[in-house]
Amino acid sequence: MLQNVRILSVLFALFPAIAWSEWEVNMTRGVTDTSAAVFDLHMIVFYICVAISVVVFGVMFWSIYHHRKSKGAESHPFHESTSIEILWTIVPTIILIIILVPATKTLVESYDTSESDMDIQVTGYQWKWRYKYIGQDVDFFSVMTTPSDEIYNKADKNPNYLLEVDNPLVVPINKKIRFLFTSNDVIHAWWVPALALKKDAIPGFINESFTKINKPGIYRGQCAELCGKDHGFMPIVIKAVPEEEYIAWLDERKSLKEKEASASQKDWTMEELMAKGEQVYNKSCSACHQPTGVGLPPVFPALKGSAIALGPMDDHLDIVFNGKSGTGMSGFGEQLSAVDLAAVVTYERNAWGNNVGDILLPADVEKMKGGK
């Protein structure tokens, strides 16, 4: 006995109390009424299971102890008992009904998208999300911004590793928000645990759900469907703010759109386009074609010295704008502004020693956008 005590003492010394206190295995309560209802339902079922386990195992261990062979116990011969069979049918039925009532109430409430205060369309792309605020003329893409040095273990990983984006989804608190989910390519799944919200985004279909966030904060999630290479690089970030702050942000987004439109008419220099293009390339293209432009053949071909980057400008813009069917190259015509498209094409044609020497002006891209 003393030896066992010593062994346990050594084990507890090796694993301090702080390690045990961080052993979190339960669900979180979340920040919406729906997530709280799901958590409460989970705990009801959990405690029912605990009670059943205590009764069943209690009877079993009591029987083992009091009817052990050392006390001379002998098995009682009997064939069947109608009373016991009725009992073990009625009791589980009652338990299931007890669970059914709150479960049905929670399920019905979680699917009620009526009387929403605002609607947002969520579209999945490989590997980014597009958010369109219906009726507000606000439409943008949200792309992961975790540095490549962290991904390839060249730098220490930050606390929000793979959970950072350039444009978070900004929403007001205490407002019922209806989401409309679809996809541009393959099946994705929009999952934010703090909202108890997980919905598939399927090409050609519209799924809907809703949320109503009760307190300000930043809530993170990820694509929960295996949507292809780099599936883990498709985070979701929601910024819930008071209504006044949300209205100010909305006005800022609309103003930014107007500035982008005016910027496309500016006469850009090679230096300006190259600097802008490098930023766009590193954010939108480097994951596949690599920061050095050498690509990941054969799936993602090199741009350095490629026939596309060194060929006619129109062909280069067409493949960046429309993508290439049957490959991993998606079209960026809707994802990037005219300035970004012009800059990234110019950058690809003049970086890594390509040095074609020509430039693409945003005004020329606007003409192509207008024709689509």
C-alpha positions as CSV (number, residue, x, y, z in Angstrom):
1,M,0.0,0.0,0.0
2,L,2.8,2.4,0.9
3,Q,4.5,1.6,-2.4
4,N,1.4,2.6,-4.3
5,V,1.2,5.9,-2.4
6,R,4.8,6.7,-3.4
7,I,4.1,6.0,-7.0
8,L,1.0,8.3,-7.0
9,S,3.1,11.0,-5.3
10,V,5.7,10.8,-8.1
11,L,3.0,11.0,-10.8
12,F,1.4,14.1,-9.3
13,A,4.9,15.7,-9.0
14,L,5.5,15.1,-12.7
15,F,2.1,16.5,-13.7
16,P,1.5,19.7,-11.7
17,A,-2.0,20.9,-10.7
18,I,-2.0,23.6,-13.3
19,A,-1.8,21.0,-16.0
20,W,-4.9,19.2,-14.7
21,S,-6.8,22.5,-14.3
22,E,-6.5,23.2,-18.0
23,W,-7.9,19.8,-19.0
24,E,-11.0,21.2,-20.6
25,V,-13.2,18.5,-22.2
26,N,-16.7,20.1,-22.0
27,M,-18.5,22.3,-24.6
28,T,-18.4,26.1,-24.2
29,R,-21.6,28.0,-23.5
30,G,-21.2,30.4,-26.5
31,V,-22.4,33.9,-26.9
32,T,-25.9,33.4,-28.4
33,D,-29.2,32.2,-27.1
34,T,-29.0,29.2,-29.4
35,S,-25.5,28.2,-28.2
36,A,-26.7,28.5,-24.6
37,A,-29.8,26.4,-25.4
38,V,-27.5,23.7,-27.0
39,F,-25.2,23.8,-24.0
40,D,-28.1,23.4,-21.6
41,L,-29.5,20.5,-23.6
42,H,-26.1,18.9,-23.7
43,M,-25.8,19.2,-19.9
44,I,-29.3,17.8,-19.3
45,V,-28.5,14.7,-21.4
46,F,-25.1,14.4,-19.7
47,Y,-26.6,14.4,-16.2
48,I,-29.3,11.9,-17.2
49,C,-26.5,9.6,-18.5
50,V,-24.6,10.1,-15.3
51,A,-27.7,9.2,-13.2
52,I,-28.3,6.1,-15.4
53,S,-24.7,5.0,-15.0
54,V,-24.8,5.5,-11.2
55,V,-28.0,3.4,-10.9
56,V,-26.9,0.6,-13.3
57,F,-23.3,0.3,-12.1
58,G,-24.4,0.7,-8.5
59,V,-26.8,-2.2,-8.8
60,M,-24.2,-4.2,-10.7
61,F,-21.4,-3.7,-8.1
62,W,-23.8,-4.2,-5.2
63,S,-24.9,-7.5,-6.7
64,I,-21.4,-8.6,-7.3
65,Y,-20.4,-7.8,-3.7
66,H,-23.4,-9.3,-2.0
67,H,-23.7,-12.4,-4.2
68,R,-20.0,-13.4,-4.4
69,K,-18.9,-17.0,-4.2
70,S,-17.1,-16.6,-0.9
71,K,-20.5,-15.9,0.8
72,G,-21.8,-19.1,-0.7
73,A,-24.2,-17.4,-3.1
74,E,-25.8,-19.5,-5.8
75,S,-27.4,-18.3,-9.0
76,H,-31.2,-18.2,-8.9
77,P,-32.8,-20.3,-11.7
78,F,-35.5,-18.3,-13.5
79,H,-36.6,-18.2,-17.1
80,E,-38.4,-14.8,-17.6
81,S,-40.1,-12.0,-15.7
82,T,-42.9,-10.1,-17.4
83,S,-42.8,-7.3,-14.8
84,I,-39.1,-6.7,-15.4
85,E,-39.5,-6.6,-19.2
86,I,-42.3,-4.1,-18.9
87,L,-40.2,-2.0,-16.5
88,W,-37.2,-1.9,-18.7
89,T,-39.4,-0.8,-21.6
90,I,-41.4,1.9,-19.8
91,V,-38.4,3.5,-18.0
92,P,-36.2,4.1,-21.1
93,T,-39.3,5.4,-22.9
94,I,-40.0,8.0,-20.1
95,I,-36.3,9.0,-20.2
96,L,-36.4,9.5,-24.0
97,I,-39.6,11.6,-23.7
98,I,-37.8,13.8,-21.0
99,I,-35.0,14.4,-23.5
100,L,-37.3,14.8,-26.5
101,V,-39.1,17.9,-25.2
102,P,-36.1,20.2,-24.7
103,A,-34.3,18.8,-27.7
104,T,-37.3,19.5,-30.0
105,K,-37.7,23.0,-28.7
106,T,-34.0,23.8,-29.2
107,L,-34.0,22.3,-32.7
108,V,-37.1,24.2,-33.8
109,E,-35.7,27.5,-32.5
110,S,-32.3,27.0,-34.1
111,Y,-34.0,26.7,-37.6
112,D,-36.3,29.7,-37.2
113,T,-34.8,32.3,-39.6
114,S,-37.9,34.4,-39.9
115,E,-38.1,38.1,-39.0
116,S,-34.4,38.7,-39.4
117,D,-32.9,42.2,-39.0
118,M,-30.3,41.8,-41.7
119,D,-29.2,39.2,-44.3
120,I,-25.7,38.2,-45.3
121,Q,-24.8,35.8,-48.2
122,V,-21.8,33.6,-47.4
123,T,-20.1,32.0,-50.4
124,G,-17.3,29.5,-50.1
125,Y,-14.3,29.6,-52.4
126,Q,-11.1,27.6,-52.4
127,W,-9.8,28.9,-50.0
128,K,-11.6,32.0,-48.8
129,W,-15.0,33.3,-47.9
130,R,-17.1,36.0,-49.6
131,Y,-19.5,38.1,-47.6
132,K,-22.3,40.0,-49.3
133,Y,-24.5,42.3,-47.1
134,I,-27.8,42.1,-49.0
135,G,-29.3,45.5,-49.6
136,Q,-26.2,47.4,-48.4
137,D,-23.9,47.4,-51.5
138,V,-21.1,45.9,-49.3
139,D,-19.4,42.8,-50.8
140,F,-15.9,41.6,-49.9
141,F,-13.6,38.5,-49.6
142,S,-12.1,37.3,-46.4
143,V,-8.6,35.7,-46.8
144,M,-6.3,34.1,-44.2
145,T,-3.3,36.4,-43.3
146,T,-1.2,34.0,-41.2
147,P,2.4,34.6,-42.4
148,S,3.9,31.8,-44.6
149,D,7.0,31.8,-42.2
150,E,4.7,30.5,-39.4
151,I,3.1,27.9,-41.7
152,Y,6.5,26.5,-42.7
153,N,8.0,26.7,-39.2
154,K,10.4,29.6,-39.9
155,A,8.8,31.7,-37.2
156,D,7.0,31.2,-33.9
157,K,3.3,30.6,-34.2
158,N,1.1,33.2,-32.7
159,P,-2.0,32.4,-30.5
160,N,-4.4,32.8,-33.5
161,Y,-2.3,30.7,-35.9
162,L,-4.4,29.9,-39.0
163,L,-7.3,31.9,-37.6
164,E,-6.5,35.4,-38.9
165,V,-8.1,37.1,-41.9
166,D,-7.7,40.4,-43.7
167,N,-11.4,41.3,-43.7
168,P,-13.4,40.0,-40.7
169,L,-17.2,39.7,-40.9
170,V,-18.4,42.7,-38.9
171,V,-21.9,42.4,-37.4
172,P,-24.0,44.3,-34.8
173,I,-24.8,42.7,-31.5
174,N,-28.4,42.1,-30.4
175,K,-29.6,41.8,-34.0
176,K,-31.0,38.7,-35.7
177,I,-28.8,38.0,-38.7
178,R,-29.9,35.5,-41.3
179,F,-27.1,33.8,-43.3
180,L,-27.5,32.4,-46.8
181,F,-24.8,29.8,-47.5
182,T,-23.6,28.6,-50.9
183,S,-20.4,27.7,-52.7
184,N,-18.6,28.7,-55.9
185,D,-16.7,25.5,-56.4
186,V,-16.7,22.5,-53.9
187,I,-18.6,21.8,-50.7
188,H,-17.5,23.9,-47.7
189,A,-18.9,24.2,-44.2
190,W,-19.1,27.5,-42.2
191,W,-18.5,26.6,-38.6
192,V,-18.2,29.0,-35.6
193,P,-18.3,27.1,-32.3
194,A,-19.1,30.2,-30.1
195,L,-22.3,30.7,-32.2
196,A,-23.3,27.0,-32.2
197,L,-23.5,27.5,-36.0
198,K,-22.3,25.0,-38.6
199,K,-23.8,24.9,-42.1
200,D,-22.7,23.4,-45.4
201,A,-22.1,25.6,-48.3
202,I,-23.0,23.6,-51.4
203,P,-22.6,24.6,-55.1
204,G,-26.0,25.3,-56.6
205,F,-27.9,25.2,-53.3
206,I,-28.8,27.8,-50.7
207,N,-28.8,26.8,-47.0
208,E,-29.8,29.2,-44.4
209,S,-29.3,29.8,-40.7
210,F,-29.2,32.7,-38.2
211,T,-27.5,34.1,-35.2
212,K,-28.0,36.8,-32.6
213,I,-24.8,37.6,-30.7
214,N,-25.4,38.9,-27.2
215,K,-22.0,40.5,-26.5
216,P,-19.2,42.3,-28.4
217,G,-16.1,40.3,-29.2
218,I,-14.1,38.5,-31.9
219,Y,-15.2,34.9,-32.6
220,R,-13.3,32.5,-34.7
221,G,-14.1,29.4,-36.7
222,Q,-12.9,27.4,-39.7
223,C,-14.2,25.5,-42.7
224,A,-15.4,22.2,-41.3
225,E,-15.5,20.3,-44.6
226,L,-12.5,18.7,-46.3
227,C,-12.6,21.0,-49.3
228,G,-9.2,20.1,-50.9
229,K,-5.6,21.1,-50.5
230,D,-5.1,24.0,-48.0
231,H,-8.5,23.2,-46.4
232,G,-6.9,24.2,-43.1
233,F,-6.2,27.7,-44.5
234,M,-9.8,28.8,-44.6
235,P,-10.6,30.6,-41.3
236,I,-13.6,32.6,-40.3
237,V,-13.4,35.7,-38.1
238,I,-16.5,37.5,-36.8
239,K,-16.2,40.9,-35.1
240,A,-19.4,41.6,-33.1
241,V,-19.7,45.3,-32.3
242,P,-22.4,47.7,-30.9
243,E,-24.8,49.0,-33.6
244,E,-23.3,52.5,-33.7
245,E,-19.8,51.1,-34.4
246,Y,-21.3,48.7,-37.0
247,I,-23.0,51.6,-38.9
248,A,-19.7,53.6,-38.9
249,W,-17.9,50.5,-40.3
250,L,-20.6,50.1,-43.0
251,D,-20.2,53.7,-44.1
252,E,-16.4,53.2,-44.2
253,R,-16.7,50.2,-46.4
254,K,-19.0,52.1,-48.8
255,S,-16.5,55.0,-48.9
256,L,-13.6,52.6,-49.6
257,K,-15.5,51.2,-52.6
258,E,-15.8,54.7,-54.0
259,K,-12.1,55.3,-53.5
260,E,-11.2,52.1,-55.3
261,A,-13.4,53.2,-58.2
262,S,-11.6,56.5,-58.5
263,A,-8.2,54.9,-58.0
264,S,-8.8,52.8,-61.1
265,Q,-8.8,55.9,-63.3
266,K,-5.4,57.1,-62.0
267,D,-2.3,56.9,-64.2
268,W,-0.2,54.4,-62.3
269,T,3.6,54.1,-62.7
270,M,5.5,50.9,-63.0
271,E,6.9,51.3,-59.5
272,E,3.5,51.9,-57.9
273,L,2.0,48.8,-59.7
274,M,5.0,46.6,-58.7
275,A,4.8,47.6,-55.0
276,K,1.0,47.1,-55.0
277,G,1.3,43.9,-57.0
278,E,3.7,42.3,-54.6
279,Q,1.2,42.8,-51.7
280,V,-1.6,41.3,-53.7
281,Y,0.5,38.4,-54.9
282,N,1.7,37.5,-51.4
283,K,-1.9,37.5,-50.1
284,S,-3.7,35.8,-53.0
285,C,-1.3,33.9,-55.1
286,S,1.8,32.9,-53.2
287,A,0.2,29.9,-51.4
288,C,0.0,28.1,-54.7
289,H,2.6,29.6,-56.9
290,Q,5.1,30.3,-54.0
291,P,6.6,33.7,-53.0
292,T,9.5,33.0,-55.4
293,G,7.1,32.3,-58.4
294,V,8.5,28.7,-58.8
295,G,5.1,27.1,-58.1
296,L,4.3,23.6,-57.0
297,P,4.4,21.6,-60.3
298,P,2.6,19.9,-61.7
299,V,-0.5,21.1,-59.9
300,F,0.5,24.8,-59.6
301,P,2.9,25.7,-62.4
302,A,5.7,28.2,-62.0
303,L,5.2,31.8,-63.1
304,K,8.9,32.5,-63.2
305,G,9.9,32.2,-66.8
306,S,6.4,30.8,-67.8
307,A,4.8,31.2,-71.2
308,I,1.8,33.0,-69.5
309,A,3.9,35.6,-67.7
310,L,6.1,36.2,-70.7
311,G,3.4,36.0,-73.4
312,P,0.7,38.4,-74.6
313,M,-0.8,40.6,-71.9
314,D,-4.4,39.8,-72.9
315,D,-3.8,36.1,-72.4
316,H,-2.2,36.7,-69.0
317,L,-5.1,38.9,-67.8
318,D,-7.7,36.5,-69.1
319,I,-6.4,33.5,-67.1
320,V,-6.1,35.7,-63.9
321,F,-9.5,37.2,-64.4
322,N,-11.4,34.0,-65.5
323,G,-9.2,31.2,-64.2
324,K,-8.6,27.9,-66.0
325,S,-11.2,25.2,-66.2
326,G,-10.1,21.8,-64.9
327,T,-7.3,23.1,-62.8
328,G,-6.8,24.6,-59.4
329,M,-6.6,28.1,-60.9
330,S,-9.8,30.0,-60.0
331,G,-10.8,33.3,-61.5
332,F,-10.0,36.4,-59.5
333,G,-12.2,38.8,-61.6
334,E,-14.8,39.1,-58.8
335,Q,-12.3,38.7,-56.0
336,L,-10.0,41.5,-56.7
337,S,-10.5,45.2,-57.6
338,A,-9.3,46.6,-61.0
339,V,-6.3,48.1,-59.3
340,D,-5.3,44.8,-57.6
341,L,-5.8,42.9,-60.9
342,A,-3.7,45.3,-62.8
343,A,-1.0,45.4,-60.2
344,V,-0.7,41.6,-59.8
345,V,-0.5,41.0,-63.5
346,T,2.2,43.7,-63.9
347,Y,4.1,42.2,-60.9
348,E,4.0,38.7,-62.3
349,R,5.3,39.9,-65.7
350,N,8.2,41.8,-64.2
351,A,9.2,39.9,-61.0
352,W,11.7,37.0,-60.5
353,G,13.7,38.0,-63.6
354,N,10.7,38.0,-66.0
355,N,11.3,41.7,-66.8
356,V,8.8,41.9,-69.7
357,G,8.8,45.6,-69.2
358,D,5.1,46.3,-69.9
359,I,2.4,47.4,-67.5
360,L,-1.4,46.9,-67.2
361,L,-3.4,49.9,-66.2
362,P,-6.5,49.6,-63.9
363,A,-8.6,51.5,-66.4
364,D,-8.0,48.7,-69.0
365,V,-9.1,46.1,-66.4
366,E,-12.3,48.2,-65.7
367,K,-13.2,47.8,-69.4
368,M,-12.9,44.0,-69.1
369,K,-14.9,44.0,-65.8
370,G,-17.6,46.1,-67.5
371,G,-17.9,43.6,-70.3
372,K,-18.5,40.7,-68.0
